[in-house]
């Protein structure tokens, strides 16, 4: 884990510090939001810049737009090949748990069904990838199910930031192909 940039480690430390005083419900909402926003950053880096129609929000990410929701960002990131199927499945589980925490009034515990089952599946999906399994092994041994969940979220945040650092903006291949086709037509 020594290859992780210092600023990213500091961001994770701030996130962990922010989570310290929160309930289990609050931590889930906090980490779910962090992964949601990191997926947004990944998509923004990958996608071509928005057309300069007017100042303001990006039309793909504003309220009710296709990429304004966690579900939309998960689906788009997967379909564009930016995250794996296991990541998409894990994020969907996280999204479901987060939505339950934010929108349902009931006693919540990660140690009781159905959330204990979701937690187990989330951690399993996280650890299936050798890179993330190695990252998980580098963290302190979790003492509780909640710590296991949090460490899995941290690993996803770190991995997504690593992906952001490596991803390049989508090329303008369509325009280049169109020009090539026009030139071929002119020769014929």
N, C-alpha and C positions, 0 to 999 in steps of 0.2 A: 504494500500500500504506500510505499515511499515515492512512487511515481505520480501520486495524486498531487495536483497543484495546491500550493499553500492556500490560495484564496478559496478553493473549493472545500478544503478541510475546514477553513474558518466558517464558511457558510453552513456546513453540516454541524459544526459546533454550535453556531447560533441557533440553528433549528432544534438541536437537542436541548439547548438551554431554554428555548421558548416552550418546549414540550414538558419540561420538568414540572411546572406548576399546574399543568392541565390534568383533567380527568382522562380516563381511558377514551371516552367519547371525544373529548377535545383533541387528544393526540391523534386519533384516527382522522378527524377532520383536518387537522394541521398537516399531517403527512400526505393525506390524499390530495389536498390543495397544492402542496409542494410538487408532487408528481404531475398533477394536472398542468400546472404552470410551466414545468420543465418540458413537458410534451409540447406545449404551445411554443416555447423557445426553440425546440428542435424543428418544429414545422416552419416557423418563421425563418430560420436559417436555411432550411432546405428549399423552400418554395421561392420562386422568382419574386422580386419586389413587386408590391402592388402598383397598379397603374396610377399615375399622378393625376387623377381626376380632380381631387380636392383634398384639402387638409382634413385630418381627423382619423378616426379609427379605421383599421383595415377591414374591408368589407367581408372578409372570410371569418373574422373573429368577433365582430360586433354582436350584440344581443340578437338571438334567433337566427344567426348565420350558421352555416354548416359546421364551422370549427369553433363555435362558442361554448360547446359543452365538453365535459370530460369524455363522454361516450364518443362524440364526433372526433375528438383528437386521438383517442385510442384507435378507432377504426381507420382514420386517415393515415396515422403513423404506421399501422400494420400493412395497409394496402399499398403504401408507397415503399415498403421494404425497410423502414427505419427502425422498426422493432420486430422481434420474433413473435411467433404465435403464442409461445409460452408467456412472453411479456404481456401481450394483449390480453390473454386469459387472466393473468395475475392482476392486471390493472382493472379489468372488468369486475373481478372479485372485490378489489379494494374500493371501486366505485360503488358497488352494491352495499358494502359495509358502511362506507362513508354516508351514503344516502340514508341508510337506516338510522345512523347516528344523528344526522341533521334533520330528518323529516318525520321520524316516528317517536311517539312518546311511550316509552316502555323502559323497564329496568334493563340496562345493557351490561353484558359481560362477554369478553372474548373467550371465557372458559366454559360457556354454556352454549348448547346448540341453539340456533343453527350457526352462530358466529364462530364457535370453536371448530366446526367443520370447514367453514370458509377460511379461517386462519390457517388450518393445517394445509389446505389446498394452495393457498397463497404462498406459504413458506416452501412447500414442495416444488411449485412452479419456479420460484426464485432460485432454489438450489439445484434445479435440473441443469442449468447452464453452468459449465465448468468454471467460467470466469466469475460468475456471481457466487458460486459455491466457494471458490477460493477467497473472494472478498468477504463472504460471511465468516469463513474460518478465521480471517484476520481480525475480526472484531471480538470483543470480550464475550465470553460464554454467557448466553442469556440465562437468567435465573427464573424468568416467568414467561408465560405465553405472550404477554404484552411486550416484553423486551424482545422476544423473538420476532414479533410483528414489526416493531420499530426498527430493529437491525435490518430486517428484510427491506423495509422501505428505504432506509439509508443506503443500502446497497443499490437499490434501483435508482435513487437520486444520483449517486456517484457514477453509475454506469450510463445513465442518460446524459450526464454532463460530459462524460468521456466521448459519447456518441456525437454530441453537439460539436465538440472540438474537432472531430474527424470528418464530419459531414460537409459536403460542398453543395453550393447552391445548384439547384436543378438547371440543366443547360437549356439553351434555346434550340434544341434539336429540331423541333418542328419547323421553325423558320429556316434553318440551314437546309433541311430536306426539301422544303418548298422551293428555295432558290436553286438547288441542284436539279429538281424536276423541271423548273422553268428553263434552265440552260439546256437540258436534254431535249425539251420540246423545240427550242429555237434551232438546234442542230438538225432536227429531223425535217 
